[in-house]
């Protein structure tokens, strides 16, 4: 098994890792109510998905 000959410094290690980033999720607008939702998910505001009501939402 290969072993490093010298210790890699924290600075050098962190320079290599600068590209490991999280991307923000891609968002869409709900076709029914216009709120922002993630793709392929039921709208949490109105309960619609692809033009059909999936979850019954009650107004308080």
PDB file of N, CA, C and O in Angstrom, chain B, residues numbered from 101:
ATOM      1  N   UNK B 101       0.836  -1.172   0.000  1.00  0.00           N
ATOM      2  CA  UNK B 101       0.000   0.000   0.000  1.00  0.00           C
ATOM      3  C   UNK B 101       0.888   1.246   0.000  1.00  0.00           C
ATOM      4  O   UNK B 101       1.885   1.310   0.720  1.00  0.00           O
ATOM      5  N   UNK B 102       0.518   2.224  -0.809  1.00  0.00           N
ATOM      6  CA  UNK B 102       1.333   3.422  -0.941  1.00  0.00           C
ATOM      7  C   UNK B 102       1.165   4.336   0.272  1.00  0.00           C
ATOM      8  O   UNK B 102       0.057   4.508   0.780  1.00  0.00           O
ATOM      9  N   UNK B 103       2.262   4.915   0.726  1.00  0.00           N
ATOM     10  CA  UNK B 103       2.254   5.837   1.855  1.00  0.00           C
ATOM     11  C   UNK B 103       2.896   7.147   1.412  1.00  0.00           C
ATOM     12  O   UNK B 103       3.831   7.135   0.611  1.00  0.00           O
ATOM     13  N   UNK B 104       2.409   8.275   1.922  1.00  0.00           N
ATOM     14  CA  UNK B 104       3.022   9.544   1.555  1.00  0.00           C
ATOM     15  C   UNK B 104       4.405   9.680   2.181  1.00  0.00           C
ATOM     16  O   UNK B 104       4.620   9.280   3.325  1.00  0.00           O
ATOM     17  N   UNK B 105       5.334  10.245   1.428  1.00  0.00           N
ATOM     18  CA  UNK B 105       6.685  10.401   1.933  1.00  0.00           C
ATOM     19  C   UNK B 105       6.767  11.554   2.939  1.00  0.00           C
ATOM     20  O   UNK B 105       7.518  11.488   3.912  1.00  0.00           O
ATOM     21  N   UNK B 106       5.994  12.597   2.692  1.00  0.00           N
ATOM     22  CA  UNK B 106       5.967  13.753   3.590  1.00  0.00           C
ATOM     23  C   UNK B 106       4.530  14.090   3.952  1.00  0.00           C
ATOM     24  O   UNK B 106       3.595  13.755   3.225  1.00  0.00           O
ATOM     25  N   UNK B 107       4.371  14.764   5.099  1.00  0.00           N
ATOM     26  CA  UNK B 107       3.048  15.179   5.545  1.00  0.00           C
ATOM     27  C   UNK B 107       2.511  16.297   4.646  1.00  0.00           C
ATOM     28  O   UNK B 107       3.233  17.233   4.304  1.00  0.00           O
ATOM     29  N   UNK B 108       1.239  16.186   4.273  1.00  0.00           N
ATOM     30  CA  UNK B 108       0.582  17.244   3.505  1.00  0.00           C
ATOM     31  C   UNK B 108       0.072  18.282   4.501  1.00  0.00           C
ATOM     32  O   UNK B 108      -0.658  17.944   5.433  1.00  0.00           O
ATOM     33  N   UNK B 109       0.452  19.535   4.308  1.00  0.00           N
ATOM     34  CA  UNK B 109       0.052  20.584   5.243  1.00  0.00           C
ATOM     35  C   UNK B 109      -1.449  20.858   5.136  1.00  0.00           C
ATOM     36  O   UNK B 109      -2.089  20.525   4.139  1.00  0.00           O
ATOM     37  N   UNK B 110      -1.986  21.467   6.179  1.00  0.00           N
ATOM     38  CA  UNK B 110      -3.416  21.787   6.206  1.00  0.00           C
ATOM     39  C   UNK B 110      -3.770  22.756   5.084  1.00  0.00           C
ATOM     40  O   UNK B 110      -4.827  22.640   4.465  1.00  0.00           O
ATOM     41  N   UNK B 111      -2.885  23.708   4.828  1.00  0.00           N
ATOM     42  CA  UNK B 111      -3.136  24.692   3.782  1.00  0.00           C
ATOM     43  C   UNK B 111      -3.217  24.021   2.411  1.00  0.00           C
ATOM     44  O   UNK B 111      -4.106  24.329   1.618  1.00  0.00           O
ATOM     45  N   UNK B 112      -2.294  23.110   2.138  1.00  0.00           N
ATOM     46  CA  UNK B 112      -2.277  22.418   0.842  1.00  0.00           C
ATOM     47  C   UNK B 112      -3.500  21.511   0.705  1.00  0.00           C
ATOM     48  O   UNK B 112      -4.099  21.423  -0.367  1.00  0.00           O
ATOM     49  N   UNK B 113      -3.862  20.843   1.789  1.00  0.00           N
ATOM     50  CA  UNK B 113      -5.046  19.977   1.791  1.00  0.00           C
ATOM     51  C   UNK B 113      -6.311  20.798   1.527  1.00  0.00           C
ATOM     52  O   UNK B 113      -7.173  20.398   0.744  1.00  0.00           O
ATOM     53  N   UNK B 114      -6.407  21.959   2.196  1.00  0.00           N
ATOM     54  CA  UNK B 114      -7.592  22.787   2.044  1.00  0.00           C
ATOM     55  C   UNK B 114      -7.681  23.423   0.662  1.00  0.00           C
ATOM     56  O   UNK B 114      -8.783  23.634   0.156  1.00  0.00           O
ATOM     57  N   UNK B 115      -6.549  23.732   0.046  1.00  0.00           N
ATOM     58  CA  UNK B 115      -6.561  24.253  -1.323  1.00  0.00           C
ATOM     59  C   UNK B 115      -7.160  23.228  -2.283  1.00  0.00           C
ATOM     60  O   UNK B 115      -7.892  23.584  -3.206  1.00  0.00           O
ATOM     61  N   UNK B 116      -6.849  21.979  -2.063  1.00  0.00           N
ATOM     62  CA  UNK B 116      -7.378  20.918  -2.917  1.00  0.00           C
ATOM     63  C   UNK B 116      -8.887  20.763  -2.739  1.00  0.00           C
ATOM     64  O   UNK B 116      -9.597  20.411  -3.681  1.00  0.00           O
ATOM     65  N   UNK B 117      -9.366  21.027  -1.534  1.00  0.00           N
ATOM     66  CA  UNK B 117     -10.779  20.808  -1.217  1.00  0.00           C
ATOM     67  C   UNK B 117     -11.674  22.018  -1.493  1.00  0.00           C
ATOM     68  O   UNK B 117     -12.864  21.975  -1.179  1.00  0.00           O
ATOM     69  N   UNK B 118     -11.142  23.084  -2.064  1.00  0.00           N
ATOM     70  CA  UNK B 118     -11.953  24.286  -2.263  1.00  0.00           C
ATOM     71  C   UNK B 118     -13.101  24.054  -3.230  1.00  0.00           C
ATOM     72  O   UNK B 118     -14.079  24.802  -3.194  1.00  0.00           O
ATOM     73  N   UNK B 119     -13.023  23.064  -4.080  1.00  0.00           N
ATOM     74  CA  UNK B 119     -14.061  22.833  -5.080  1.00  0.00           C
ATOM     75  C   UNK B 119     -15.148  21.893  -4.578  1.00  0.00           C
ATOM     76  O   UNK B 119     -16.118  21.651  -5.296  1.00  0.00           O
ATOM     77  N   UNK B 120     -15.019  21.361  -3.376  1.00  0.00           N
ATOM     78  CA  UNK B 120     -16.042  20.471  -2.815  1.00  0.00           C
ATOM     79  C   UNK B 120     -17.119  21.333  -2.179  1.00  0.00           C
ATOM     80  O   UNK B 120     -17.058  21.623  -0.984  1.00  0.00           O
ATOM     81  N   UNK B 121     -18.097  21.741  -2.960  1.00  0.00           N
ATOM     82  CA  UNK B 121     -19.125  22.655  -2.470  1.00  0.00           C
ATOM     83  C   UNK B 121     -20.500  22.064  -2.714  1.00  0.00           C
ATOM     84  O   UNK B 121     -20.691  21.257  -3.624  1.00  0.00           O
ATOM     85  N   UNK B 122     -21.450  22.469  -1.898  1.00  0.00           N
ATOM     86  CA  UNK B 122     -22.838  22.113  -2.127  1.00  0.00           C
ATOM     87  C   UNK B 122     -23.447  23.110  -3.101  1.00  0.00           C
ATOM     88  O   UNK B 122     -23.153  24.305  -3.054  1.00  0.00           O
ATOM     89  N   UNK B 123     -24.298  22.602  -3.983  1.00  0.00           N
ATOM     90  CA  UNK B 123     -24.998  23.479  -4.910  1.00  0.00           C
ATOM     91  C   UNK B 123     -26.383  23.780  -4.342  1.00  0.00           C
ATOM     92  O   UNK B 123     -26.978  22.917  -3.697  1.00  0.00           O
ATOM     93  N   UNK B 124     -26.903  24.973  -4.563  1.00  0.00           N
ATOM     94  CA  UNK B 124     -28.253  25.255  -4.090  1.00  0.00           C
ATOM     95  C   UNK B 124     -29.262  24.418  -4.883  1.00  0.00           C
ATOM     96  O   UNK B 124     -29.035  24.149  -6.063  1.00  0.00           O
ATOM     97  N   UNK B 125     -30.365  24.004  -4.265  1.00  0.00           N
ATOM     98  CA  UNK B 125     -31.337  23.175  -4.977  1.00  0.00           C
ATOM     99  C   UNK B 125     -32.024  23.951  -6.098  1.00  0.00           C
ATOM    100  O   UNK B 125     -32.243  25.157  -5.982  1.00  0.00           O
ATOM    101  N   UNK B 126     -32.359  23.259  -7.173  1.00  0.00           N
ATOM    102  CA  UNK B 126     -33.064  23.866  -8.283  1.00  0.00           C
ATOM    103  C   UNK B 126     -34.529  24.018  -7.909  1.00  0.00           C
ATOM    104  O   UNK B 126     -35.172  23.049  -7.507  1.00  0.00           O
ATOM    105  N   UNK B 127     -35.053  25.216  -8.039  1.00  0.00           N
ATOM    106  CA  UNK B 127     -36.418  25.499  -7.616  1.00  0.00           C
ATOM    107  C   UNK B 127     -37.286  25.830  -8.821  1.00  0.00           C
ATOM    108  O   UNK B 127     -36.802  26.322  -9.841  1.00  0.00           O
ATOM    109  N   UNK B 128     -38.583  25.548  -8.683  1.00  0.00           N
ATOM    110  CA  UNK B 128     -39.571  25.866  -9.701  1.00  0.00           C
ATOM    111  C   UNK B 128     -40.729  26.593  -9.031  1.00  0.00           C
ATOM    112  O   UNK B 128     -40.804  26.657  -7.803  1.00  0.00           O
ATOM    113  N   UNK B 129     -41.625  27.138  -9.836  1.00  0.00           N
ATOM    114  CA  UNK B 129     -42.812  27.775  -9.282  1.00  0.00           C
ATOM    115  C   UNK B 129     -43.995  26.845  -9.454  1.00  0.00           C
ATOM    116  O   UNK B 129     -44.127  26.180 -10.482  1.00  0.00           O
ATOM    117  N   UNK B 130     -44.847  26.799  -8.458  1.00  0.00           N
ATOM    118  CA  UNK B 130     -46.040  25.957  -8.489  1.00  0.00           C
ATOM    119  C   UNK B 130     -46.996  26.507  -9.546  1.00  0.00           C
ATOM    120  O   UNK B 130     -47.249  27.711  -9.589  1.00  0.00           O
ATOM    121  N   UNK B 131     -47.528  25.627 -10.397  1.00  0.00           N
ATOM    122  CA  UNK B 131     -48.442  26.079 -11.447  1.00  0.00           C
ATOM    123  C   UNK B 131     -49.805  26.461 -10.892  1.00  0.00           C
ATOM    124  O   UNK B 131     -50.567  27.161 -11.558  1.00  0.00           O
ATOM    125  N   UNK B 132     -50.126  26.009  -9.672  1.00  0.00           N
ATOM    126  CA  UNK B 132     -51.435  26.287  -9.084  1.00  0.00           C
ATOM    127  C   UNK B 132     -51.421  27.577  -8.258  1.00  0.00           C
ATOM    128  O   UNK B 132     -52.251  28.459  -8.478  1.00  0.00           O
ATOM    129  N   UNK B 133     -50.475  27.692  -7.303  1.00  0.00           N
ATOM    130  CA  UNK B 133     -50.487  28.841  -6.391  1.00  0.00           C
ATOM    131  C   UNK B 133     -49.336  29.811  -6.628  1.00  0.00           C
ATOM    132  O   UNK B 133     -49.382  30.940  -6.139  1.00  0.00           O
ATOM    133  N   UNK B 134     -48.301  29.402  -7.368  1.00  0.00           N
ATOM    134  CA  UNK B 134     -47.197  30.299  -7.675  1.00  0.00           C
ATOM    135  C   UNK B 134     -46.091  30.332  -6.646  1.00  0.00           C
ATOM    136  O   UNK B 134     -45.156  31.119  -6.790  1.00  0.00           O
ATOM    137  N   UNK B 135     -46.160  29.499  -5.600  1.00  0.00           N
ATOM    138  CA  UNK B 135     -45.092  29.481  -4.598  1.00  0.00           C
ATOM    139  C   UNK B 135     -43.889  28.698  -5.127  1.00  0.00           C
ATOM    140  O   UNK B 135     -44.000  27.963  -6.108  1.00  0.00           O
ATOM    141  N   UNK B 136     -42.755  28.861  -4.475  1.00  0.00           N
ATOM    142  CA  UNK B 136     -41.520  28.194  -4.887  1.00  0.00           C
ATOM    143  C   UNK B 136     -41.460  26.792  -4.297  1.00  0.00           C
ATOM    144  O   UNK B 136     -41.639  26.611  -3.092  1.00  0.00           O
ATOM    145  N   UNK B 137     -41.208  25.799  -5.149  1.00  0.00           N
ATOM    146  CA  UNK B 137     -41.122  24.405  -4.713  1.00  0.00           C
ATOM    147  C   UNK B 137     -39.929  23.737  -5.377  1.00  0.00           C
ATOM    148  O   UNK B 137     -39.460  24.182  -6.424  1.00  0.00           O
ATOM    149  N   UNK B 138     -39.442  22.669  -4.765  1.00  0.00           N
ATOM    150  CA  UNK B 138     -38.388  21.881  -5.378  1.00  0.00           C
ATOM    151  C   UNK B 138     -39.013  20.991  -6.450  1.00  0.00           C
ATOM    152  O   UNK B 138     -40.187  20.632  -6.360  1.00  0.00           O
ATOM    153  N   UNK B 139     -38.223  20.638  -7.466  1.00  0.00           N
ATOM    154  CA  UNK B 139     -38.709  19.795  -8.546  1.00  0.00           C
ATOM    155  C   UNK B 139     -39.105  18.405  -8.027  1.00  0.00           C
ATOM    156  O   UNK B 139     -38.508  17.895  -7.079  1.00  0.00           O
ATOM    157  N   UNK B 140     -40.104  17.810  -8.651  1.00  0.00           N
ATOM    158  CA  UNK B 140     -40.586  16.456  -8.358  1.00  0.00           C
ATOM    159  C   UNK B 140     -41.074  16.307  -6.920  1.00  0.00           C
ATOM    160  O   UNK B 140     -40.944  15.237  -6.326  1.00  0.00           O
ATOM    161  N   UNK B 141     -41.636  17.378  -6.361  1.00  0.00           N
ATOM    162  CA  UNK B 141     -42.172  17.336  -5.006  1.00  0.00           C
ATOM    163  C   UNK B 141     -43.553  17.975  -5.004  1.00  0.00           C
ATOM    164  O   UNK B 141     -43.852  18.843  -5.824  1.00  0.00           O
ATOM    165  N   UNK B 142     -44.385  17.534  -4.076  1.00  0.00           N
ATOM    166  CA  UNK B 142     -45.704  18.129  -3.908  1.00  0.00           C
ATOM    167  C   UNK B 142     -45.538  19.518  -3.307  1.00  0.00           C
ATOM    168  O   UNK B 142     -44.691  19.722  -2.438  1.00  0.00           O
ATOM    169  N   UNK B 143     -46.339  20.471  -3.762  1.00  0.00           N
ATOM    170  CA  UNK B 143     -46.268  21.841  -3.245  1.00  0.00           C
ATOM    171  C   UNK B 143     -46.710  21.842  -1.785  1.00  0.00           C
ATOM    172  O   UNK B 143     -47.811  21.378  -1.486  1.00  0.00           O
ATOM    173  N   UNK B 144     -45.889  22.346  -0.870  1.00  0.00           N
ATOM    174  CA  UNK B 144     -46.279  22.348   0.540  1.00  0.00           C
ATOM    175  C   UNK B 144     -47.372  23.364   0.859  1.00  0.00           C
ATOM    176  O   UNK B 144     -48.030  23.258   1.895  1.00  0.00           O
ATOM    177  N   UNK B 145     -47.574  24.347  -0.020  1.00  0.00           N
ATOM    178  CA  UNK B 145     -48.574  25.380   0.233  1.00  0.00           C
ATOM    179  C   UNK B 145     -49.982  24.926  -0.135  1.00  0.00           C
ATOM    180  O   UNK B 145     -50.918  25.090   0.648  1.00  0.00           O
ATOM    181  N   UNK B 146     -50.131  24.347  -1.346  1.00  0.00           N
ATOM    182  CA  UNK B 146     -51.476  24.009  -1.813  1.00  0.00           C
ATOM    183  C   UNK B 146     -51.713  22.509  -1.961  1.00  0.00           C
ATOM    184  O   UNK B 146     -52.865  22.088  -2.061  1.00  0.00           O
ATOM    185  N   UNK B 147     -50.656  21.687  -1.979  1.00  0.00           N
ATOM    186  CA  UNK B 147     -50.817  20.239  -2.074  1.00  0.00           C
ATOM    187  C   UNK B 147     -50.965  19.718  -3.492  1.00  0.00           C
ATOM    188  O   UNK B 147     -51.354  18.566  -3.679  1.00  0.00           O
ATOM    189  N   UNK B 148     -50.664  20.539  -4.507  1.00  0.00           N
ATOM    190  CA  UNK B 148     -50.791  20.109  -5.893  1.00  0.00           C
ATOM    191  C   UNK B 148     -49.465  19.588  -6.421  1.00  0.00           C
ATOM    192  O   UNK B 148     -48.401  20.050  -6.008  1.00  0.00           O
ATOM    193  N   UNK B 149     -49.530  18.614  -7.347  1.00  0.00           N
ATOM    194  CA  UNK B 149     -48.349  18.110  -8.057  1.00  0.00           C
ATOM    195  C   UNK B 149     -48.779  17.777  -9.473  1.00  0.00           C
ATOM    196  O   UNK B 149     -49.679  16.961  -9.669  1.00  0.00           O
ATOM    197  N   UNK B 150     -48.159  18.387 -10.450  1.00  0.00           N
ATOM    198  CA  UNK B 150     -48.436  18.213 -11.870  1.00  0.00           C
ATOM    199  C   UNK B 150     -49.912  18.430 -12.207  1.00  0.00           C
ATOM    200  O   UNK B 150     -50.499  17.676 -12.984  1.00  0.00           O
ATOM    201  N   UNK B 151     -50.502  19.465 -11.614  1.00  0.00           N
ATOM    202  CA  UNK B 151     -51.863  19.835 -11.935  1.00  0.00           C
ATOM    203  C   UNK B 151     -52.949  19.059 -11.206  1.00  0.00           C
ATOM    204  O   UNK B 151     -54.135  19.311 -11.419  1.00  0.00           O
ATOM    205  N   UNK B 152     -52.563  18.115 -10.347  1.00  0.00           N
ATOM    206  CA  UNK B 152     -53.559  17.347  -9.590  1.00  0.00           C
ATOM    207  C   UNK B 152     -53.354  17.591  -8.105  1.00  0.00           C
ATOM    208  O   UNK B 152     -52.230  17.799  -7.649  1.00  0.00           O
ATOM    209  N   UNK B 153     -54.450  17.563  -7.350  1.00  0.00           N
ATOM    210  CA  UNK B 153     -54.344  17.737  -5.909  1.00  0.00           C
ATOM    211  C   UNK B 153     -53.998  16.399  -5.283  1.00  0.00           C
ATOM    212  O   UNK B 153     -54.743  15.429  -5.423  1.00  0.00           O
ATOM    213  N   UNK B 154     -52.869  16.346  -4.593  1.00  0.00           N
ATOM    214  CA  UNK B 154     -52.376  15.120  -3.973  1.00  0.00           C
ATOM    215  C   UNK B 154     -52.682  15.122  -2.482  1.00  0.00           C
ATOM    216  O   UNK B 154     -53.124  14.110  -1.939  1.00  0.00           O
ATOM    217  N   UNK B 155     -52.452  16.244  -1.821  1.00  0.00           N
ATOM    218  CA  UNK B 155     -52.664  16.368  -0.370  1.00  0.00           C
ATOM    219  C   UNK B 155     -53.789  17.367  -0.140  1.00  0.00           C
ATOM    220  O   UNK B 155     -53.793  18.455  -0.716  1.00  0.00           O
ATOM    221  N   UNK B 156     -54.731  16.993   0.696  1.00  0.00           N
ATOM    222  CA  UNK B 156     -55.835  17.888   1.052  1.00  0.00           C
ATOM    223  C   UNK B 156     -55.353  18.887   2.085  1.00  0.00           C
ATOM    224  O   UNK B 156     -54.977  18.504   3.194  1.00  0.00           O
ATOM    225  N   UNK B 157     -55.360  20.159   1.734  1.00  0.00           N
ATOM    226  CA  UNK B 157     -54.938  21.220   2.648  1.00  0.00           C
ATOM    227  C   UNK B 157     -56.175  21.920   3.196  1.00  0.00           C
ATOM    228  O   UNK B 157     -57.071  22.294   2.440  1.00  0.00           O
ATOM    229  N   UNK B 158     -56.220  22.096   4.517  1.00  0.00           N
ATOM    230  CA  UNK B 158     -57.332  22.796   5.143  1.00  0.00           C
ATOM    231  C   UNK B 158     -56.891  24.205   5.521  1.00  0.00           C
ATOM    232  O   UNK B 158     -55.765  24.410   5.973  1.00  0.00           O
ATOM    233  N   UNK B 159     -57.772  25.159   5.337  1.00  0.00           N
ATOM    234  CA  UNK B 159     -57.483  26.564   5.662  1.00  0.00           C
ATOM    235  C   UNK B 159     -58.026  26.836   7.056  1.00  0.00           C
ATOM    236  O   UNK B 159     -59.198  26.591   7.341  1.00  0.00           O
ATOM    237  N   UNK B 160     -57.157  27.346   7.915  1.00  0.00           N
ATOM    238  CA  UNK B 160     -57.569  27.621   9.314  1.00  0.00           C
ATOM    239  C   UNK B 160     -57.884  29.076   9.484  1.00  0.00           C
ATOM    240  O   UNK B 160     -58.247  29.505  10.579  1.00  0.00           O
TER     241      UNK B 160
END
